Amino acid sequence: AEPVVVLRALYNYAYRAEDGRHVAMVAGEQFLLLHKANEDGWQVSRASEPHWARPFFVPATYVTELDP
């Protein structure tokens, strides 16, 4: 199994997803990395939410990987 990668938001950021839902992150918030979709956007889930919660994308330059 691959190790879990935890990310921390560096900045506040918000956008409206293609499905119409409002997605926001707050500086300091932690996420679990699900997939590095490309250089610009990574798919994540909130570390504080259940594993079945709906994932979303964050700008790769707005987050940093935390040491394991």
N, CA, C, O and CB atoms as a CASP TS submission, in Angstrom:
PFRMAT TS
TARGET T0000
AUTHOR 0000-0000-0000
METHOD Language model
MODEL 1
PARENT N/A
ATOM      1  N   ALA     1       0.843  -1.192   0.000  1.00  0.00           N
ATOM      2  CA  ALA     1       0.000   0.000   0.000  1.00  0.00           C
ATOM      3  C   ALA     1       0.880   1.245   0.000  1.00  0.00           C
ATOM      4  O   ALA     1       1.932   1.286   0.639  1.00  0.00           O
ATOM      5  CB  ALA     1      -0.955   0.004   1.223  1.00  0.00           C
ATOM      6  N   GLU     2       0.427   2.253  -0.728  1.00  0.00           N
ATOM      7  CA  GLU     2       1.171   3.504  -0.782  1.00  0.00           C
ATOM      8  C   GLU     2       0.981   4.286   0.511  1.00  0.00           C
ATOM      9  O   GLU     2      -0.093   4.241   1.110  1.00  0.00           O
ATOM     10  CB  GLU     2       0.729   4.347  -1.989  1.00  0.00           C
ATOM     11  N   PRO     3       2.021   5.007   0.948  1.00  0.00           N
ATOM     12  CA  PRO     3       1.872   5.820   2.163  1.00  0.00           C
ATOM     13  C   PRO     3       0.871   6.955   1.937  1.00  0.00           C
ATOM     14  O   PRO     3       0.716   7.447   0.820  1.00  0.00           O
ATOM     15  CB  PRO     3       3.240   6.397   2.598  1.00  0.00           C
ATOM     16  N   VAL     4       0.216   7.347   2.982  1.00  0.00           N
ATOM     17  CA  VAL     4      -0.739   8.454   2.911  1.00  0.00           C
ATOM     18  C   VAL     4       0.044   9.763   2.853  1.00  0.00           C
ATOM     19  O   VAL     4       0.952   9.987   3.653  1.00  0.00           O
ATOM     20  CB  VAL     4      -1.721   8.439   4.137  1.00  0.00           C
ATOM     21  N   VAL     5      -0.310  10.621   1.908  1.00  0.00           N
ATOM     22  CA  VAL     5       0.339  11.925   1.779  1.00  0.00           C
ATOM     23  C   VAL     5      -0.632  12.973   2.307  1.00  0.00           C
ATOM     24  O   VAL     5      -1.758  13.103   1.828  1.00  0.00           O
ATOM     25  CB  VAL     5       0.753  12.226   0.287  1.00  0.00           C
ATOM     26  N   VAL     6      -0.164  13.716   3.306  1.00  0.00           N
ATOM     27  CA  VAL     6      -0.978  14.771   3.909  1.00  0.00           C
ATOM     28  C   VAL     6      -0.492  16.115   3.375  1.00  0.00           C
ATOM     29  O   VAL     6       0.707  16.389   3.327  1.00  0.00           O
ATOM     30  CB  VAL     6      -0.903  14.725   5.475  1.00  0.00           C
ATOM     31  N   LEU     7      -1.442  16.933   2.982  1.00  0.00           N
ATOM     32  CA  LEU     7      -1.155  18.269   2.461  1.00  0.00           C
ATOM     33  C   LEU     7      -1.696  19.323   3.412  1.00  0.00           C
ATOM     34  O   LEU     7      -2.656  19.077   4.142  1.00  0.00           O
ATOM     35  CB  LEU     7      -1.760  18.452   1.053  1.00  0.00           C
ATOM     36  N   ARG     8      -1.079  20.496   3.402  1.00  0.00           N
ATOM     37  CA  ARG     8      -1.588  21.638   4.180  1.00  0.00           C
ATOM     38  C   ARG     8      -1.786  22.807   3.232  1.00  0.00           C
ATOM     39  O   ARG     8      -0.915  23.114   2.417  1.00  0.00           O
ATOM     40  CB  ARG     8      -0.608  22.026   5.350  1.00  0.00           C
ATOM     41  N   ALA     9      -2.932  23.455   3.342  1.00  0.00           N
ATOM     42  CA  ALA     9      -3.234  24.620   2.511  1.00  0.00           C
ATOM     43  C   ALA     9      -2.367  25.798   2.931  1.00  0.00           C
ATOM     44  O   ALA     9      -2.243  26.099   4.118  1.00  0.00           O
ATOM     45  CB  ALA     9      -4.731  24.991   2.607  1.00  0.00           C
ATOM     46  N   LEU    10      -1.777  26.451   1.959  1.00  0.00           N
ATOM     47  CA  LEU    10      -0.946  27.627   2.221  1.00  0.00           C
ATOM     48  C   LEU    10      -1.760  28.916   2.168  1.00  0.00           C
ATOM     49  O   LEU    10      -1.396  29.913   2.792  1.00  0.00           O
ATOM     50  CB  LEU    10       0.200  27.697   1.217  1.00  0.00           C
ATOM     51  N   TYR    11      -2.863  28.892   1.423  1.00  0.00           N
ATOM     52  CA  TYR    11      -3.676  30.091   1.200  1.00  0.00           C
ATOM     53  C   TYR    11      -5.160  29.737   1.249  1.00  0.00           C
ATOM     54  O   TYR    11      -5.537  28.576   1.090  1.00  0.00           O
ATOM     55  CB  TYR    11      -3.324  30.748  -0.158  1.00  0.00           C
ATOM     56  N   ASN    12      -5.982  30.734   1.466  1.00  0.00           N
ATOM     57  CA  ASN    12      -7.422  30.566   1.309  1.00  0.00           C
ATOM     58  C   ASN    12      -7.716  30.490  -0.188  1.00  0.00           C
ATOM     59  O   ASN    12      -7.055  31.144  -0.994  1.00  0.00           O
ATOM     60  CB  ASN    12      -8.221  31.740   1.993  1.00  0.00           C
ATOM     61  N   TYR    13      -8.708  29.689  -0.546  1.00  0.00           N
ATOM     62  CA  TYR    13      -9.061  29.547  -1.958  1.00  0.00           C
ATOM     63  C   TYR    13     -10.494  29.045  -2.048  1.00  0.00           C
ATOM     64  O   TYR    13     -10.915  28.217  -1.241  1.00  0.00           O
ATOM     65  CB  TYR    13      -8.081  28.578  -2.696  1.00  0.00           C
ATOM     66  N   ALA    14     -11.240  29.539  -3.021  1.00  0.00           N
ATOM     67  CA  ALA    14     -12.622  29.091  -3.224  1.00  0.00           C
ATOM     68  C   ALA    14     -12.950  29.118  -4.712  1.00  0.00           C
ATOM     69  O   ALA    14     -12.422  29.938  -5.463  1.00  0.00           O
ATOM     70  CB  ALA    14     -13.621  29.982  -2.428  1.00  0.00           C
ATOM     71  N   TYR    15     -13.824  28.214  -5.125  1.00  0.00           N
ATOM     72  CA  TYR    15     -14.282  28.175  -6.510  1.00  0.00           C
ATOM     73  C   TYR    15     -15.607  27.432  -6.585  1.00  0.00           C
ATOM     74  O   TYR    15     -16.020  26.775  -5.629  1.00  0.00           O
ATOM     75  CB  TYR    15     -13.227  27.506  -7.425  1.00  0.00           C
ATOM     76  N   ARG    16     -16.261  27.543  -7.725  1.00  0.00           N
ATOM     77  CA  ARG    16     -17.491  26.804  -7.977  1.00  0.00           C
ATOM     78  C   ARG    16     -17.142  25.652  -8.904  1.00  0.00           C
ATOM     79  O   ARG    16     -16.654  25.866 -10.014  1.00  0.00           O
ATOM     80  CB  ARG    16     -18.608  27.723  -8.595  1.00  0.00           C
ATOM     81  N   ALA    17     -17.395  24.424  -8.446  1.00  0.00           N
ATOM     82  CA  ALA    17     -17.085  23.223  -9.223  1.00  0.00           C
ATOM     83  C   ALA    17     -18.032  23.106 -10.414  1.00  0.00           C
ATOM     84  O   ALA    17     -19.060  23.780 -10.476  1.00  0.00           O
ATOM     85  CB  ALA    17     -17.177  21.961  -8.337  1.00  0.00           C
ATOM     86  N   GLU    18     -17.666  22.236 -11.360  1.00  0.00           N
ATOM     87  CA  GLU    18     -18.488  22.045 -12.550  1.00  0.00           C
ATOM     88  C   GLU    18     -19.901  21.584 -12.224  1.00  0.00           C
ATOM     89  O   GLU    18     -20.840  21.870 -12.968  1.00  0.00           O
ATOM     90  CB  GLU    18     -17.835  21.048 -13.465  1.00  0.00           C
ATOM     91  N   ASP    19     -20.054  20.863 -11.100  1.00  0.00           N
ATOM     92  CA  ASP    19     -21.383  20.384 -10.713  1.00  0.00           C
ATOM     93  C   ASP    19     -22.185  21.436  -9.952  1.00  0.00           C
ATOM     94  O   ASP    19     -23.302  21.165  -9.510  1.00  0.00           O
ATOM     95  CB  ASP    19     -21.254  19.134  -9.865  1.00  0.00           C
ATOM     96  N   GLY    20     -21.616  22.648  -9.796  1.00  0.00           N
ATOM     97  CA  GLY    20     -22.329  23.744  -9.160  1.00  0.00           C
ATOM     98  C   GLY    20     -22.068  23.930  -7.682  1.00  0.00           C
ATOM     99  O   GLY    20     -22.485  24.935  -7.108  1.00  0.00           O
ATOM    100  N   ARG    21     -21.385  22.983  -7.048  1.00  0.00           N
ATOM    101  CA  ARG    21     -21.140  23.137  -5.612  1.00  0.00           C
ATOM    102  C   ARG    21     -20.000  24.112  -5.351  1.00  0.00           C
ATOM    103  O   ARG    21     -19.079  24.252  -6.156  1.00  0.00           O
ATOM    104  CB  ARG    21     -20.826  21.781  -4.972  1.00  0.00           C
ATOM    105  N   HIS    22     -20.087  24.779  -4.209  1.00  0.00           N
ATOM    106  CA  HIS    22     -19.066  25.735  -3.793  1.00  0.00           C
ATOM    107  C   HIS    22     -17.998  24.967  -3.023  1.00  0.00           C
ATOM    108  O   HIS    22     -18.306  24.251  -2.070  1.00  0.00           O
ATOM    109  CB  HIS    22     -19.678  26.893  -2.920  1.00  0.00           C
ATOM    110  N   VAL    23     -16.752  25.117  -3.434  1.00  0.00           N
ATOM    111  CA  VAL    23     -15.632  24.442  -2.785  1.00  0.00           C
ATOM    112  C   VAL    23     -14.703  25.507  -2.226  1.00  0.00           C
ATOM    113  O   VAL    23     -14.356  26.458  -2.926  1.00  0.00           O
ATOM    114  CB  VAL    23     -14.875  23.497  -3.779  1.00  0.00           C
ATOM    115  N   ALA    24     -14.296  25.357  -0.972  1.00  0.00           N
ATOM    116  CA  ALA    24     -13.405  26.333  -0.354  1.00  0.00           C
ATOM    117  C   ALA    24     -12.409  25.634   0.551  1.00  0.00           C
ATOM    118  O   ALA    24     -12.697  24.590   1.135  1.00  0.00           O
ATOM    119  CB  ALA    24     -14.205  27.376   0.438  1.00  0.00           C
ATOM    120  N   MET    25     -11.232  26.231   0.654  1.00  0.00           N
ATOM    121  CA  MET    25     -10.238  25.753   1.612  1.00  0.00           C
ATOM    122  C   MET    25      -9.692  26.964   2.353  1.00  0.00           C
ATOM    123  O   MET    25      -9.705  28.083   1.841  1.00  0.00           O
ATOM    124  CB  MET    25      -9.086  24.951   0.902  1.00  0.00           C
ATOM    125  N   VAL    26      -9.218  26.722   3.554  1.00  0.00           N
ATOM    126  CA  VAL    26      -8.708  27.773   4.415  1.00  0.00           C
ATOM    127  C   VAL    26      -7.237  27.488   4.693  1.00  0.00           C
ATOM    128  O   VAL    26      -6.864  26.334   4.907  1.00  0.00           O
ATOM    129  CB  VAL    26      -9.527  27.869   5.739  1.00  0.00           C
ATOM    130  N   ALA    27      -6.408  28.504   4.695  1.00  0.00           N
ATOM    131  CA  ALA    27      -4.988  28.333   4.990  1.00  0.00           C
ATOM    132  C   ALA    27      -4.824  27.560   6.296  1.00  0.00           C
ATOM    133  O   ALA    27      -5.468  27.872   7.297  1.00  0.00           O
ATOM    134  CB  ALA    27      -4.273  29.707   5.076  1.00  0.00           C
ATOM    135  N   GLY    28      -3.962  26.555   6.277  1.00  0.00           N
ATOM    136  CA  GLY    28      -3.712  25.728   7.454  1.00  0.00           C
ATOM    137  C   GLY    28      -4.521  24.445   7.480  1.00  0.00           C
ATOM    138  O   GLY    28      -4.195  23.525   8.230  1.00  0.00           O
ATOM    139  N   GLU    29      -5.568  24.368   6.676  1.00  0.00           N
ATOM    140  CA  GLU    29      -6.411  23.170   6.624  1.00  0.00           C
ATOM    141  C   GLU    29      -5.611  22.008   6.036  1.00  0.00           C
ATOM    142  O   GLU    29      -4.753  22.207   5.176  1.00  0.00           O
ATOM    143  CB  GLU    29      -7.698  23.432   5.784  1.00  0.00           C
ATOM    144  N   GLN    30      -5.902  20.788   6.508  1.00  0.00           N
ATOM    145  CA  GLN    30      -5.174  19.619   6.026  1.00  0.00           C
ATOM    146  C   GLN    30      -6.039  18.730   5.147  1.00  0.00           C
ATOM    147  O   GLN    30      -7.244  18.591   5.358  1.00  0.00           O
ATOM    148  CB  GLN    30      -4.642  18.819   7.195  1.00  0.00           C
ATOM    149  N   PHE    31      -5.389  18.135   4.156  1.00  0.00           N
ATOM    150  CA  PHE    31      -6.052  17.281   3.179  1.00  0.00           C
ATOM    151  C   PHE    31      -5.262  16.003   2.989  1.00  0.00           C
ATOM    152  O   PHE    31      -4.072  15.938   3.297  1.00  0.00           O
ATOM    153  CB  PHE    31      -6.223  18.009   1.840  1.00  0.00           C
ATOM    154  N   LEU    32      -5.941  14.990   2.478  1.00  0.00           N
ATOM    155  CA  LEU    32      -5.281  13.758   2.071  1.00  0.00           C
ATOM    156  C   LEU    32      -5.196  13.777   0.547  1.00  0.00           C
ATOM    157  O   LEU    32      -6.200  13.988  -0.134  1.00  0.00           O
ATOM    158  CB  LEU    32      -6.051  12.483   2.595  1.00  0.00           C
ATOM    159  N   LEU    33      -4.008  13.559   0.022  1.00  0.00           N
ATOM    160  CA  LEU    33      -3.813  13.550  -1.419  1.00  0.00           C
ATOM    161  C   LEU    33      -4.361  12.255  -1.988  1.00  0.00           C
ATOM    162  O   LEU    33      -3.981  11.168  -1.553  1.00  0.00           O
ATOM    163  CB  LEU    33      -2.323  13.720  -1.780  1.00  0.00           C
ATOM    164  N   LEU    34      -5.253  12.371  -2.961  1.00  0.00           N
ATOM    165  CA  LEU    34      -5.822  11.204  -3.626  1.00  0.00           C
ATOM    166  C   LEU    34      -5.155  10.953  -4.973  1.00  0.00           C
ATOM    167  O   LEU    34      -4.889   9.810  -5.346  1.00  0.00           O
ATOM    168  CB  LEU    34      -7.324  11.381  -3.812  1.00  0.00           C
ATOM    169  N   HIS    35      -4.885  12.054  -5.705  1.00  0.00           N
ATOM    170  CA  HIS    35      -4.344  11.895  -7.056  1.00  0.00           C
ATOM    171  C   HIS    35      -3.758  13.216  -7.533  1.00  0.00           C
ATOM    172  O   HIS    35      -4.396  14.264  -7.427  1.00  0.00           O
ATOM    173  CB  HIS    35      -5.438  11.402  -8.036  1.00  0.00           C
ATOM    174  N   LYS    36      -2.527  13.158  -8.064  1.00  0.00           N
ATOM    175  CA  LYS    36      -1.942  14.339  -8.701  1.00  0.00           C
ATOM    176  C   LYS    36      -2.402  14.312 -10.154  1.00  0.00           C
ATOM    177  O   LYS    36      -1.746  13.726 -11.015  1.00  0.00           O
ATOM    178  CB  LYS    36      -0.351  14.359  -8.586  1.00  0.00           C
ATOM    179  N   ALA    37      -3.529  14.950 -10.411  1.00  0.00           N
ATOM    180  CA  ALA    37      -4.151  14.912 -11.739  1.00  0.00           C
ATOM    181  C   ALA    37      -3.226  15.497 -12.804  1.00  0.00           C
ATOM    182  O   ALA    37      -3.117  14.951 -13.902  1.00  0.00           O
ATOM    183  CB  ALA    37      -5.480  15.675 -11.725  1.00  0.00           C
ATOM    184  N   ASN    38      -2.569  16.594 -12.487  1.00  0.00           N
ATOM    185  CA  ASN    38      -1.608  17.230 -13.388  1.00  0.00           C
ATOM    186  C   ASN    38      -0.759  18.184 -12.560  1.00  0.00           C
ATOM    187  O   ASN    38      -0.856  18.194 -11.333  1.00  0.00           O
ATOM    188  CB  ASN    38      -2.329  17.984 -14.569  1.00  0.00           C
ATOM    189  N   GLU    39       0.063  18.980 -13.214  1.00  0.00           N
ATOM    190  CA  GLU    39       0.938  19.899 -12.479  1.00  0.00           C
ATOM    191  C   GLU    39       0.164  21.004 -11.767  1.00  0.00           C
ATOM    192  O   GLU    39       0.653  21.583 -10.797  1.00  0.00           O
ATOM    193  CB  GLU    39       1.944  20.518 -13.425  1.00  0.00           C
ATOM    194  N   ASP    40      -1.038  21.295 -12.248  1.00  0.00           N
ATOM    195  CA  ASP    40      -1.797  22.428 -11.720  1.00  0.00           C
ATOM    196  C   ASP    40      -2.807  22.070 -10.639  1.00  0.00           C
ATOM    197  O   ASP    40      -3.012  22.850  -9.709  1.00  0.00           O
ATOM    198  CB  ASP    40      -2.506  23.098 -12.829  1.00  0.00           C
ATOM    199  N   GLY    41      -3.443  20.902 -10.744  1.00  0.00           N
ATOM    200  CA  GLY    41      -4.518  20.558  -9.815  1.00  0.00           C
ATOM    201  C   GLY    41      -4.392  19.155  -9.262  1.00  0.00           C
ATOM    202  O   GLY    41      -4.110  18.207  -9.995  1.00  0.00           O
ATOM    203  N   TRP    42      -4.601  19.031  -7.974  1.00  0.00           N
ATOM    204  CA  TRP    42      -4.532  17.738  -7.302  1.00  0.00           C
ATOM    205  C   TRP    42      -5.879  17.413  -6.682  1.00  0.00           C
ATOM    206  O   TRP    42      -6.552  18.293  -6.145  1.00  0.00           O
ATOM    207  CB  TRP    42      -3.424  17.731  -6.227  1.00  0.00           C
ATOM    208  N   GLN    43      -6.272  16.147  -6.758  1.00  0.00           N
ATOM    209  CA  GLN    43      -7.530  15.705  -6.157  1.00  0.00           C
ATOM    210  C   GLN    43      -7.257  15.332  -4.702  1.00  0.00           C
ATOM    211  O   GLN    43      -6.323  14.586  -4.405  1.00  0.00           O
ATOM    212  CB  GLN    43      -8.148  14.493  -6.945  1.00  0.00           C
ATOM    213  N   VAL    44      -8.081  15.859  -3.806  1.00  0.00           N
ATOM    214  CA  VAL    44      -7.884  15.666  -2.373  1.00  0.00           C
ATOM    215  C   VAL    44      -9.224  15.394  -1.678  1.00  0.00           C
ATOM    216  O   VAL    44     -10.299  15.555  -2.255  1.00  0.00           O
ATOM    217  CB  VAL    44      -7.196  16.902  -1.751  1.00  0.00           C
ATOM    218  N   SER    45      -9.110  14.979  -0.427  1.00  0.00           N
ATOM    219  CA  SER    45     -10.263  14.952   0.470  1.00  0.00           C
ATOM    220  C   SER    45      -9.804  15.605   1.768  1.00  0.00           C
ATOM    221  O   SER    45      -8.615  15.607   2.084  1.00  0.00           O
ATOM    222  CB  SER    45     -10.805  13.472   0.709  1.00  0.00           C
ATOM    223  N   ARG    46     -10.738  16.148   2.504  1.00  0.00           N
ATOM    224  CA  ARG    46     -10.375  16.783   3.771  1.00  0.00           C
ATOM    225  C   ARG    46     -10.000  15.711   4.792  1.00  0.00           C
ATOM    226  O   ARG    46     -10.688  14.699   4.923  1.00  0.00           O
ATOM    227  CB  ARG    46     -11.540  17.663   4.304  1.00  0.00           C
ATOM    228  N   ALA    47      -8.915  15.941   5.505  1.00  0.00           N
ATOM    229  CA  ALA    47      -8.462  14.991   6.522  1.00  0.00           C
ATOM    230  C   ALA    47      -9.495  14.869   7.635  1.00  0.00           C
ATOM    231  O   ALA    47      -9.563  13.838   8.305  1.00  0.00           O
ATOM    232  CB  ALA    47      -7.103  15.423   7.101  1.00  0.00           C
ATOM    233  N   SER    48     -10.294  15.904   7.838  1.00  0.00           N
ATOM    234  CA  SER    48     -11.276  15.918   8.931  1.00  0.00           C
ATOM    235  C   SER    48     -12.602  15.276   8.557  1.00  0.00           C
ATOM    236  O   SER    48     -13.477  15.138   9.411  1.00  0.00           O
ATOM    237  CB  SER    48     -11.524  17.331   9.377  1.00  0.00           C
ATOM    238  N   GLU    49     -12.774  14.876   7.291  1.00  0.00           N
ATOM    239  CA  GLU    49     -14.047  14.299   6.841  1.00  0.00           C
ATOM    240  C   GLU    49     -13.941  12.787   6.686  1.00  0.00           C
ATOM    241  O   GLU    49     -12.836  12.257   6.571  1.00  0.00           O
ATOM    242  CB  GLU    49     -14.484  14.933   5.512  1.00  0.00           C
ATOM    243  N   PRO    50     -15.061  12.092   6.681  1.00  0.00           N
ATOM    244  CA  PRO    50     -15.040  10.628   6.486  1.00  0.00           C
ATOM    245  C   PRO    50     -14.434  10.269   5.129  1.00  0.00           C
ATOM    246  O   PRO    50     -14.462  11.078   4.202  1.00  0.00           O
ATOM    247  CB  PRO    50     -16.473  10.042   6.596  1.00  0.00           C
ATOM    248  N   HIS    51     -13.893   9.073   5.013  1.00  0.00           N
ATOM    249  CA  HIS    51     -13.226   8.646   3.787  1.00  0.00           C
ATOM    250  C   HIS    51     -14.159   8.616   2.580  1.00  0.00           C
ATOM    251  O   HIS    51     -13.692   8.681   1.443  1.00  0.00           O
ATOM    252  CB  HIS    51     -12.622   7.284   3.986  1.00  0.00           C
ATOM    253  N   TRP    52     -15.451   8.520   2.804  1.00  0.00           N
ATOM    254  CA  TRP    52     -16.405   8.477   1.692  1.00  0.00           C
ATOM    255  C   TRP    52     -16.866   9.861   1.235  1.00  0.00           C
ATOM    256  O   TRP    52     -17.648   9.971   0.290  1.00  0.00           O
ATOM    257  CB  TRP    52     -17.607   7.658   2.089  1.00  0.00           C
ATOM    258  N   ALA    53     -16.393  10.911   1.893  1.00  0.00           N
ATOM    259  CA  ALA    53     -16.782  12.276   1.502  1.00  0.00           C
ATOM    260  C   ALA    53     -16.302  12.566   0.073  1.00  0.00           C
ATOM    261  O   ALA    53     -15.279  12.044  -0.368  1.00  0.00           O
ATOM    262  CB  ALA    53     -16.192  13.327   2.500  1.00  0.00           C
ATOM    263  N   ARG    54     -17.038  13.382  -0.616  1.00  0.00           N
ATOM    264  CA  ARG    54     -16.756  13.682  -2.015  1.00  0.00           C
ATOM    265  C   ARG    54     -15.424  14.420  -2.174  1.00  0.00           C
ATOM    266  O   ARG    54     -15.219  15.453  -1.537  1.00  0.00           O
ATOM    267  CB  ARG    54     -17.890  14.513  -2.613  1.00  0.00           C
ATOM    268  N   PRO    55     -14.517  13.910  -3.011  1.00  0.00           N
ATOM    269  CA  PRO    55     -13.232  14.586  -3.232  1.00  0.00           C
ATOM    270  C   PRO    55     -13.411  15.838  -4.091  1.00  0.00           C
ATOM    271  O   PRO    55     -14.461  16.043  -4.699  1.00  0.00           O
ATOM    272  CB  PRO    55     -12.227  13.628  -3.900  1.00  0.00           C
ATOM    273  N   PHE    56     -12.375  16.664  -4.131  1.00  0.00           N
ATOM    274  CA  PHE    56     -12.382  17.878  -4.941  1.00  0.00           C
ATOM    275  C   PHE    56     -10.949  18.204  -5.346  1.00  0.00           C
ATOM    276  O   PHE    56     -10.004  17.545  -4.913  1.00  0.00           O
ATOM    277  CB  PHE    56     -13.028  19.070  -4.166  1.00  0.00           C
ATOM    278  N   PHE    57     -10.803  19.220  -6.176  1.00  0.00           N
ATOM    279  CA  PHE    57      -9.481  19.605  -6.651  1.00  0.00           C
ATOM    280  C   PHE    57      -9.016  20.889  -5.975  1.00  0.00           C
ATOM    281  O   PHE    57      -9.808  21.785  -5.687  1.00  0.00           O
ATOM    282  CB  PHE    57      -9.490  19.778  -8.171  1.00  0.00           C
ATOM    283  N   VAL    58      -7.689  20.954  -5.726  1.00  0.00           N
ATOM    284  CA  VAL    58      -7.062  22.166  -5.199  1.00  0.00           C
ATOM    285  C   VAL    58      -5.892  22.517  -6.108  1.00  0.00           C
ATOM    286  O   VAL    58      -5.303  21.629  -6.724  1.00  0.00           O
ATOM    287  CB  VAL    58      -6.589  21.973  -3.710  1.00  0.00           C
ATOM    288  N   PRO    59      -5.547  23.803  -6.199  1.00  0.00           N
ATOM    289  CA  PRO    59      -4.381  24.186  -6.997  1.00  0.00           C
ATOM    290  C   PRO    59      -3.114  23.644  -6.327  1.00  0.00           C
ATOM    291  O   PRO    59      -2.913  23.839  -5.128  1.00  0.00           O
ATOM    292  CB  PRO    59      -4.301  25.742  -7.161  1.00  0.00           C
ATOM    293  N   ALA    60      -2.279  22.975  -7.087  1.00  0.00           N
ATOM    294  CA  ALA    60      -1.074  22.360  -6.536  1.00  0.00           C
ATOM    295  C   ALA    60      -0.148  23.384  -5.876  1.00  0.00           C
ATOM    296  O   ALA    60       0.535  23.060  -4.905  1.00  0.00           O
ATOM    297  CB  ALA    60      -0.324  21.624  -7.629  1.00  0.00           C
ATOM    298  N   THR    61      -0.120  24.607  -6.390  1.00  0.00           N
ATOM    299  CA  THR    61       0.769  25.627  -5.822  1.00  0.00           C
ATOM    300  C   THR    61       0.204  26.232  -4.540  1.00  0.00           C
ATOM    301  O   THR    61       0.883  27.027  -3.890  1.00  0.00           O
ATOM    302  CB  THR    61       1.018  26.730  -6.842  1.00  0.00           C
ATOM    303  N   TYR    62      -1.011  25.877  -4.164  1.00  0.00           N
ATOM    304  CA  TYR    62      -1.637  26.415  -2.947  1.00  0.00           C
ATOM    305  C   TYR    62      -1.527  25.469  -1.768  1.00  0.00           C
ATOM    306  O   TYR    62      -2.036  25.762  -0.686  1.00  0.00           O
ATOM    307  CB  TYR    62      -3.093  26.725  -3.203  1.00  0.00           C
ATOM    308  N   VAL    63      -0.867  24.336  -1.964  1.00  0.00           N
ATOM    309  CA  VAL    63      -0.710  23.358  -0.881  1.00  0.00           C
ATOM    310  C   VAL    63       0.742  22.897  -0.799  1.00  0.00           C
ATOM    311  O   VAL    63       1.502  23.033  -1.758  1.00  0.00           O
ATOM    312  CB  VAL    63      -1.651  22.141  -1.095  1.00  0.00           C
ATOM    313  N   THR    64       1.114  22.355   0.348  1.00  0.00           N
ATOM    314  CA  THR    64       2.454  21.805   0.533  1.00  0.00           C
ATOM    315  C   THR    64       2.316  20.439   1.181  1.00  0.00           C
ATOM    316  O   THR    64       1.419  20.213   1.993  1.00  0.00           O
ATOM    317  CB  THR    64       3.351  22.753   1.399  1.00  0.00           C
ATOM    318  N   GLU    65       3.212  19.528   0.817  1.00  0.00           N
ATOM    319  CA  GLU    65       3.205  18.203   1.417  1.00  0.00           C
ATOM    320  C   GLU    65       3.865  18.283   2.788  1.00  0.00           C
ATOM    321  O   GLU    65       4.907  18.916   2.957  1.00  0.00           O
ATOM    322  CB  GLU    65       3.932  17.172   0.508  1.00  0.00           C
ATOM    323  N   LEU    66       3.237  17.627   3.766  1.00  0.00           N
ATOM    324  CA  LEU    66       3.797  17.568   5.108  1.00  0.00           C
ATOM    325  C   LEU    66       4.696  16.346   5.226  1.00  0.00           C
ATOM    326  O   LEU    66       4.451  15.324   4.584  1.00  0.00           O
ATOM    327  CB  LEU    66       2.678  17.531   6.174  1.00  0.00           C
ATOM    328  N   ASP    67       5.716  16.447   6.030  1.00  0.00           N
ATOM    329  CA  ASP    67       6.594  15.300   6.253  1.00  0.00           C
ATOM    330  C   ASP    67       5.807  14.197   6.961  1.00  0.00           C
ATOM    331  O   ASP    67       4.969  14.470   7.821  1.00  0.00           O
ATOM    332  CB  ASP    67       7.848  15.710   7.087  1.00  0.00           C
ATOM    333  N   PRO    68       6.093  12.933   6.582  1.00  0.00           N
ATOM    334  CA  PRO    68       5.348  11.818   7.229  1.00  0.00           C
ATOM    335  C   PRO    68       5.675  11.695   8.706  1.00  0.00           C
ATOM    336  O   PRO    68       5.140  10.819   9.386  1.00  0.00           O
ATOM    337  CB  PRO    68       5.660  10.486   6.532  1.00  0.00           C
TER
END
